C-alpha cells in the first residue's frame, strides 16, 4: 500500500483563483467608472460659455413675463382628503360599493389654508354629491367625469358662500374602486 504522505491532496487552490478574479473585476469596473466620469464632466470651452450666457439673457425677458403670470395665479398645490369616501350606490342589477380617493387642486397658500380649514365642509359636500350617483353612470368614464364636474361645482359654490372665492380649482380622483 501507498504511504499516507503520498496521498495528500492540496486544498484551497480553487478558492484563491476565484477571489483573484473577483478582485480584478471590481478594480476594472471602478477604473472604467472613474474614466467615464472624468470624460463626461469635461470643462466648457469659452465659446460654449459665451453661447450659454447669450441664451440666458434672451430667455430672461421671457421668464420674467412667465413669472409675473404665475405669481398672479399662484402655484398649484394639492390638498388631500384625509380618508377615502366609501358609499353604496344603486345599480340596475345590484347595489355596488364605491371607494373614491380625492385630492383638491388649489392655487396659492391662502387657498390651501382655506381648503384645509374647511375639510369637513368639503367632505360633506362631496359625500352628498357622490351619494346621488348610480352604479350604471359610474361604470363609464363619461359618468366619472360628470360626477367629478358636478362635485367641483358644488364644492366651489359652497366655498364661495363662506370664503368669498372658489378656493378649489379642480377635484382629482386619485383612486376609484367599485365592487
C-alpha positions, 0 to 999 in steps of 0.5 A: 500500500501507498504511504499516507504522505503520498496521498495528500491532496492540496486544498484551497487552490480553487478558492484563491483563483476565484477571489483573484478574479473577483478582485480584478473585476471590481478594480476594472469596473471602478477604473472604467467608472472613474474614466467615464466620469472624468470624460463626461464632466469635461470643462466648457470651452469659452465659446460654449460659455459665451453661447450659454450666457447669450441664451440666458439673457434672451430667455430672461425677458421671457421668464420674467413675463412667465413669472409675473403670470404665475405669481398672479395665479399662484402655484398649484398645490394639492390638498388631500382628503384625509380618508377615502369616501366609501358609499353604496350606490344603486345599480340596475342589477345590484347595489355596488360599493364605491371607494373614491380617493380625492385630492383638491387642486388649489392655487396659492397658500391662502387657498390651501389654508382655506381648503384645509380649514374647511375639510369637513365642509368639503367632505360633506359636500362631496359625500352628498354629491357622490351619494346621488350617483348610480352604479350604471353612470359610474361604470363609464368614464363619461359618468366619472367625469360628470360626477367629478364636474358636478362635485367641483361645482358644488364644492366651489359654490359652497366655498364661495358662500363662506370664503368669498372665492372658489378656493378649489380649482379642480377635484382629482380622483386619485383612486376609484374602486367599485365592487 
